[in-house]
Amino acid sequence: MAGLDLYRAKRNFGITAEPRGRVARGKTKAARVVIQRHDATRLHYDLRLELDGVYKSWAVTKTPSLDPAVKRLAVEVEDHPLDYGTFEGTIPQGQYGGGTVQLWDVGTWAPQGESDPLKDLAKGHLKFQMNGERMRGHWALVRLRDDAAKPGRKTRHNWLLIKENDGETNRKDPDALQREVTSVKTGRTLEQIAGAKHGKVWNSNRPDGKAESKATPKKTATPTRAKKKTQLTKAAKKPTTKKKPAKRSR
């Protein structure tokens, strides 16, 4: 399926409020890169590279390593609309991708050299320069050989995300990025996003494609013990009006 066809096929927009999106027209000055930390069935990192009007996307199963010797599995997933690149919030459980999403890194990217990134992806080997707030320098995506198709199961295209040798390589502290646990957008942790009372939630009861803000219902004010005591004291001190005795008639 081309463009966003697969993205839309995975979702029923009559019951989910995720953005339907569209393929963007024209080229931007600098292609965007977005990495969303996604606490779904398991915690992973969604790498998204803007290309050909959509986000080419991979689910990286572990925190990217700064050591070129350590390779991270990156499972190719469907293209996503560019609207998806600013989302941070919670997708309700039971919906596709249900869980908490954190905007973990943003920036721009560019292919290394004069190569055509679409052709490089088709060949299964993309080298690119990342200019994010957390991930920088030269990186590579290398596609693995597909496993034999099994009955009733779709073939998954697996890649490896590899850091290349440059000034951003860190062999002494290859897992330094694991300590980055906050959002570059809001500074919140995944737990804070999940527990936010007014956080944006992609809920199935919003067919208009907009994120819903859940507000905590207001509680009816109840008098405190001190207030009740004051009211009782006032009532006890309030003078009672004595009735005058009625005059007897002669």
Buried (B, 14 or more C-beta within 10 A) or exposed (E): EEBBEEBBEEBEEEEBBBBBBEBBEEEEEEBBBBBBBBBBEEBBBBBBBBBBBBBBBBBBBBBBBBBBEBBBBBBBBBBBBBBBBEBBBBBBEEBEBBBBBBBBBBBBBEBBEEBEBEEBBEEEEBBBBBEBEBBBBBBBBBBBEEEEEEEEEEEEBBBBBBBBEEEBBBEEEBBBBEEBBBBBEBEBBBEBBBEBEEBBBBBBEBEEBEBBEEEEEEEEEEEEEEEEEEEEEEEEEEEEEEEEEEEEEE
